[in-house]
């Protein structure tokens, strides 16, 4: 049983990238079900149980803020977004209430749903990281028996936030901490809800429906 009744969770949407490989401008503004993708991802975190959501903007921030409806969320701008996703994670961490757990989501993952968010929050245990996992095939994580691929969203326990932040570099986000401390990571199967894939290349635009 989780500890979410005692400690609240702030959602962090990493939405600062320029989408260079995709070539269609900031991924936050990719069209998804008639609205910018950032609205869907942030809405899933808030509707799924996060007490508030911080959206970290960067590339094209004025355009994103003008086009997307983000009034339900708190927005911050990473002016050093070119240094990589890690910098956005650090900014999101610094912007959140220090007593909260963090749920970290990527703006280019259209499959995130409130149901997946709620499942992760319910499964979270004190002092641990809880990560969504998906049918993995060749990309399965080590120790998963070849079945699952770890992905996002993931919940970083409030007590681990400083430790995770201390390992963040470049574009790696929390990856360094997760690789160094696999014994602290719980994977929650969300394969019935999403593929967990990101929209990184033109070939993956089908994920937007």
N, C-alpha and C positions, 0 to 999 in steps of 0.2 A: 504494500500500500504506500502511496506517495506522501510527500509532506507539503503538498501545495496549499493546504488550508493554513499552514503556519507562515509560509513565505510566498509572497506574490511574485509574479513574473512580468518582466518587461520584454516585449518583442523588439528585435532589431532587424530591420530590413536593409541589407547591403545593396544600395541602388546607385552607386557612384560611378560605375564603369561607363566607358564610352562606346562599348560594343564594337570595337574595331574589327574583330574577326568577322562579325556578322555584317558590318557595313550598312547598318540602317539607323545610325544615331544611337543615343542612349537607350539601353534595354528597358529602362523604366517606362518608356513611351511606346514600346511595342504594343500593337493593338491586340487585345484579348477579350473576346466576348463583348465587343463594342466599346470597351474602355481601355485606358492605358494599363499595362500589365502590373505596374506598381500598386494600383488600387486593389487588384485582386489579391496579391500576396499580403499586403498590409491588412486588408480586410479579413483575410483568413486568420491571421494571428490575433487580431482583436476579437473577432467573433468566436474564435476557438477557446478563449479563456485568458489571454494576456490582459493585464490590467491597463496597460497602455502600450503604444507602439511608437518607436523612434525610427524614422525613415532617414537613412544617411544618403544624401544626394551628393553629386560631384560634377561630373561632366554634364554640361547643358542644364545645370541646376535651375537657372531662371526660366527656361522653357518648360522643364518638368513641373516646376511649381505653378506656372501659369496654366498649363494644360490639364494636369491631373488634379482630381479633387482629393486633397489631402487634409482637409480641415479636421477630420477625426483623429489625426495623428500629430505627433511632434516631429518636425523636420529639422535636421542640422545639415550643414554643408561642409563636406571635406574638400578644402581648397587644395589639398595635396593628393587628390585621388589618383594621380598618375603614378604614385609610388606603390600602388597595389592595394588589394582588398584588405590586407592586414591593418593598414592605417585607418580604414573605415570601421573595422571591428573595434579598434582601440577608441575611436571617437564615440562610437555607439556605447561602448562599455562605460566611458567617462560621463556620458550624458544620462545614463540610467541611474535610478535610485540605488545607492550602494547596498541596500538591504535586499534587493530583488535578485531572483534568478534571472538569467538571460535566455531568451529563445532567439536563436540566430537563423535567419532565413535569407535566401538569395533571391534577388528580384527576377532572375531569369528562369525561375522554376515554376511554371504555370500550374503544375499539378498539386500545389499546396492547398489544402482544404481545411476548413474549421474542424472537421472531424479528425483529421490527422493531428492537428495541433492539440485538440483535446485528448487524444490518445497518448501523446507524448507527455503532456502535463500530468495525466493520471498515473503514468508509469514511473515518473521520476522519483528517485530515491535520494535522500540527503547525502551530500558529499560526493555526488557522482555526476557524470555527463550522460545524458540520454539522447541518443541519435536515432533518427528515422533510418530504416534499412529497407532495401528493395531487392527483389530477385536479381542476383548479381551475375551469374554466369562466370565468364573469365575475369570480371572486374570485382569479384567477391573479396571482402576484406580477409586478411590473414586471421586464422582462428575461427572463421565462421563456417568451416566445413564445406567451403565452396558454394554456399547457398546464397549469402546476402552480400550486397554492396552498400556500405555505409554512406549516408548522404545527409541532406538537410530536410527539414529544420533539425536543429539540435538544441538541447537545453543544457546550459552551463550552470551548475549549482552556484549559489551566491558565495559559498565558502571557497570556491575554486577560481573565482573571477580574476583575482590578482595573479594567481599562479599561471593561468592561461595567458593573461595579458603579457606576462613576462617572457613568454616564448614566441610571441607574434612577430613575424618579420615579413617584409615584402608582400607577396601575393598569397602567402600560405595560410593566413587566417589562424584558426585553432589547430591546424593539421599537426604541427610540431608537438603540441601537448598531447594530442590523441595518440600519436605514434609512440610517444615516450611513456604513456601511461594507459596501455590498453586494459589494464585491470580495473580502471575506474570508469570504463565506458560500457553502458548498457545499450544494446541495439533493439529497437522495437520495429517489428515487421509492419510496414505500411504498403506492401505490394498490392493489397486489394484496393487501395485508394489511388495509387499513382505509380507511374514508372520511376519517378524521382529524377528524371533526366532534366538537364539544363539546356536552354536554347543558346548554343555557343556558335554554331555555324549555319550558313544558309540551308544546308541539308536537314537541319533540325527545326526549321520553321513550321513543319507539320505539327509540332507539339502545341502550337497556338490555335490549332483547329482551323 
